[in-house]
Amino acid sequence: MPLYTVPDKPAYWLILSRNKVLRHEHHGTLIYAHHSELSFVSTYIDEAVKVGEYHDTDCFVLDMQQQEPELDDAELIGLREAMMAEHDSAYNILARAWQVALFLRTHRYCGQCGSEMQRVDWELATVCHRCQHRCYPRISPCIIVAIKKQNQLLLAKGRHHKQGMYSILAGFVESGESLEQAVHREVMEEVGIKIKSLRYFDSQPWPFPHSLMVGFLAEYDSGEICVDGEEILEASWYKENEFPLIPPEFSIAGRLITAAMKEHDGVNTPR
Ligand SMILES: [Zn+2]
């Protein structure tokens, strides 16, 4: 049963296939078209899910899973590449579409009784009509913190970072923990130092696969850097002119690094 009635007018289409995003040479990843113009969309029209609006126009995602769309002047690209090319509103739609598709793909059966789940038609959820178990898309909060010591920033090489990349510290919030507790714990676990003057910065959905990055700025308080050797392989204080390869500005990590370095030395709001 279709979840939404796809309107008989042009809309924006985000097409996912084989864990990639379709990008059209002219349209980009948000393809503006009437669904009848996209033959493969018509075949899967019942699977289309509205994920928001873009320029006051409905935006749908279509997850073709292992099938490949047939469209001239278009190619499948990785999510990271697609997101790097987008500005704010398109970025958010893409992040949401990816997570919605992942949610529907991974919630076909009930986690409680094993029956087939049905989509709820008025909200983004799946429900089991046998045991009433209901599921919503998973969002995993993750803290990320830029720590400054005078005019130096703590940068670390993580086990999962790409070759040569250094970044600020990040980690998942654990059950029963506040965001602030998570920051203090992660910093202590990963590099063995105490921090102070913790301030909220901004947040960013990060669909790899379903994180919500919550960014903080902080000041060094005490202790010597001692990396855990598990998640973090190396960490050190860097002056801006000595920075190694760092994350790009489209990520909250990149923006936090820029913001931290812009702050005057010695900014210190006790907490
Ligand atoms: Zn059930």
Residues whose N, C-alpha, C, O or C-beta is under 5 A from the ligand:
A	BS01	ZN	C110 Q112 C113 G114 S115 C128 R130 C131 Q132 H133
